[in-house]
Amino acid sequence: MPEPQPRRACTRCGRCCASSTPSLQLQDFRLVNNGMIPRSALYTVRVGELVWDNINQRNIPTNQELIKIKEKEQGTECVFHIPYPSRCTIYPQRPAQCRALKCWDTTEFEEVFIGPKLNRWELISDPLLHGLVREHERRCSYKQLSRLVKEIPEAGEKAVEEIIEVLRFDTGIRPFVASKLGILAEEIDLFFGRPLRTTIAMFGLQVIKEPDGSFFLTVRK
């Protein structure tokens, strides 16, 4: 039997679109700034947060800020992907990583991937929003949260209370900014990253919101 020929073109199987979403490169600024990729479809992965490494196929804490396209709820599939028949709804304006990705040869993707990344600071023009995001980063960084989690065995309730205070600030600033600055609720994760009530799972913890609005911190099941 003849040997199978190596793939040289996309078969539109959709696996890449279903398994993860791209992070944006600096060259993608135009796509966001012109609204070709809506801000409501993006979120920021902040320094220290776990992110999927497409090249090494594992979760790692990122050492640089990233902007990613959102995944569909309860999954890894890109929000712009339609599975049947497989197609991308923003294909002509797809990000640089998507343009470079060839599953049969990752050379071009790897070259693009190591290039400069787009971050939220390039997309914030309002000085008030800029200041609020800076204050949030100062009080709710993953470095700060990691330090407090490590202190729980010795500091006990004191460390837990400080973590809850961080969570309370992160939760409260989001609707406040959306209301005061007229920002769509769907765009908040771009400016402040994903809610800590969700991402705290990376530390093996989970947050339960009580009926009275208070938070209860426990070990993740």
Secondary structure in CASP SS format (residue, H / E / C, confidence):
PFRMAT SS
TARGET T0000
AUTHOR 0000-0000-0000
METHOD secondary structure of the structure
MODEL  1
M C 1.00
P C 1.00
E C 1.00
P C 1.00
Q C 1.00
P C 1.00
R C 1.00
R C 1.00
A C 1.00
C C 1.00
T C 1.00
R C 1.00
C C 1.00
G C 1.00
R H 1.00
C H 1.00
C H 1.00
A H 1.00
S H 1.00
S C 1.00
T C 1.00
P C 1.00
S E 1.00
L C 1.00
Q E 1.00
L H 1.00
Q H 1.00
D H 1.00
F H 1.00
R H 1.00
L H 1.00
V H 1.00
N H 1.00
N C 1.00
G C 1.00
M C 1.00
I C 1.00
P C 1.00
R H 1.00
S H 1.00
A H 1.00
L E 1.00
Y E 1.00
T E 1.00
V E 1.00
R C 1.00
V C 1.00
G C 1.00
E C 1.00
L E 1.00
V E 1.00
W E 1.00
D E 1.00
N C 1.00
I C 1.00
N C 1.00
Q C 1.00
R E 1.00
N E 1.00
I E 1.00
P E 1.00
T C 1.00
N C 1.00
Q C 1.00
E C 1.00
L E 1.00
I E 1.00
K E 1.00
I E 1.00
K C 1.00
E E 1.00
K C 1.00
E C 1.00
Q C 1.00
G C 1.00
T C 1.00
E C 1.00
C E 1.00
V C 1.00
F C 1.00
H E 1.00
I E 1.00
P E 1.00
Y C 1.00
P C 1.00
S E 1.00
R E 1.00
C E 1.00
T C 1.00
I C 1.00
Y H 1.00
P H 1.00
Q H 1.00
R C 1.00
P C 1.00
A H 1.00
Q H 1.00
C H 1.00
R H 1.00
A H 1.00
L C 1.00
K C 1.00
C C 1.00
W C 1.00
D C 1.00
T C 1.00
T H 1.00
E H 1.00
F H 1.00
E H 1.00
E H 1.00
V H 1.00
F H 1.00
I C 1.00
G C 1.00
P C 1.00
K E 1.00
L C 1.00
N C 1.00
R H 1.00
W H 1.00
E H 1.00
L H 1.00
I C 1.00
S C 1.00
D C 1.00
P H 1.00
L H 1.00
L H 1.00
H H 1.00
G H 1.00
L H 1.00
V H 1.00
R H 1.00
E H 1.00
H H 1.00
E H 1.00
R H 1.00
R H 1.00
C H 1.00
S C 1.00
Y H 1.00
K H 1.00
Q H 1.00
L H 1.00
S H 1.00
R H 1.00
L H 1.00
V H 1.00
K H 1.00
E H 1.00
I H 1.00
P H 1.00
E H 1.00
A H 1.00
G C 1.00
E H 1.00
K H 1.00
A H 1.00
V H 1.00
E H 1.00
E H 1.00
I H 1.00
I H 1.00
E H 1.00
V H 1.00
L H 1.00
R H 1.00
F H 1.00
D H 1.00
T H 1.00
G H 1.00
I H 1.00
R H 1.00
P H 1.00
F H 1.00
V H 1.00
A H 1.00
S H 1.00
K H 1.00
L H 1.00
G C 1.00
I C 1.00
L C 1.00
A H 1.00
E H 1.00
E H 1.00
I H 1.00
D H 1.00
L H 1.00
F H 1.00
F H 1.00
G C 1.00
R C 1.00
P C 1.00
L H 1.00
R H 1.00
T H 1.00
T H 1.00
I H 1.00
A H 1.00
M H 1.00
F H 1.00
G C 1.00
L E 1.00
Q E 1.00
V E 1.00
I E 1.00
K E 1.00
E C 1.00
P C 1.00
D C 1.00
G C 1.00
S C 1.00
F E 1.00
F E 1.00
L E 1.00
T E 1.00
V E 1.00
R C 1.00
K C 1.00
END
